[in-house]
């Protein structure tokens, strides 16, 4: 399948979450501060990337994350909302590369790239 006929660079998606105690580094055990945990920021960025292409991926197909290269630039306390934005910047056969960012309000708190591969669900995981 030629994914460049289905997907185009420039597609965007986003997800938002409210930082609760369960999403803090202290609760997760990835740190001692009660602030938005880096693993949850990454998961939010991955989710925004999924949402970017999901409407265009046919039934029986999906995407899986294969690479994350992000910086967590600033903390976010409980009670604030965090928004992750993703933009599809490269399509190489089944490999998709996204530019990802995260904000609390207008403040940039994370940025980087995320890579996903398009998979055939029926074949995926079979050896």
N, C-alpha and C positions, 0 to 999 in steps of 0.2 A: 504494500500500500504506500502511495506517495503522500506522506503527511503534510508536505508543503502545499498541497492543493486543498487541504482541510484547515490547517493552522497557518497563521500569519504572524510574523514578528509584530510587536506593538500591542498585542492583546494584553489586557490588564485584569487583575482581580484583587480582591481585598477581603480580609476578615478582621473582626474586632472582638476583643474580650475585655471584661472587667477584671482587674486584678483582685483576687480574693486570697484568703489565707492559703488555700490549697494550691495556688499558683506561685507561691513564694519560694525563694531559695531555701529559707529556713525549714519550711514544711517538707520540701522535696529532699532535703539533705545535701543539696549542692552548694550550700553556704550557710552562714549564720544570721544573715540579715533578712528581715521580713519585707523583701522587695521582689518584684517580678523576676522569676528565675530564667536564666539563659536558655535552658532546655525548652521551656514553655514558649519563649520568644521564637526559637527555631521552629517549634511545632506550628506556631501561628503563621510564620512565613511559609512553611511547607503547605499549610492549608490554603493560604492565599494563592500559591502557585497551582495547587490542584484546582481551585475554583476558576482560575484563569482559562484552563483548557477543557475542563470537564464537560461543558455544553457541546463541545465539538468532537469529543471522543465517542465513537459508536459503541453500542451495547456489545458486551463481550470483551471489551478492551478497557484498560485503565493505565495509570502511571504509578511508578514507584520511585521514591527518592534514592539517589545514588551518591550525591555529594552536597556538602554544605560548607560554605566558606564565608562566615559572617563575623562581624565585630559587634559586641554589645557595648555601646558607647556611654550610656547613662542609665541610672536606676529609675525605677518607677514604683512608688509606694502603693500599698493596698488602697482600693477605692478609686483609683484612676483607670481610665480606659486606655487600652493599647490597640492601635490599628496597624496591621501589616499590609503592605502593598506589594504586588508582584507584577512584573512586566516580562513577557516572553521576548527575549532578545536574540535567541539563536535556535535554529532548527537544523539538526544534522541527522537525517533519516529518522530514527526513533528517539534520539537524544534531544532533550529540550533544556535550554539554559534560561534561567530567570534572574533578573536583577530584583533583589528584595530589599525592602526598607521597613522599619517599624518606628512608630511615633506615639508619644503620649501627648495628646493635644497637638501642638505644632512643633514640638521638640523631637528632633531625630534621636532615637535611642539605639537603633541598630541598622546595619546595612551590610550588603554583601551579595553573593551569588548562590544560587541553588540549582542543582541539576536533577532532572528526572528522566526516566526512560518510559516509553510507551510499551505496554506489555499486552499480549494475548492472554486473557485470564485462563482460558482452557489449557494452554500450554505452560503457563507460568508455574514453576515449582515442581514440574515433573522431571524425573531424571531418566 
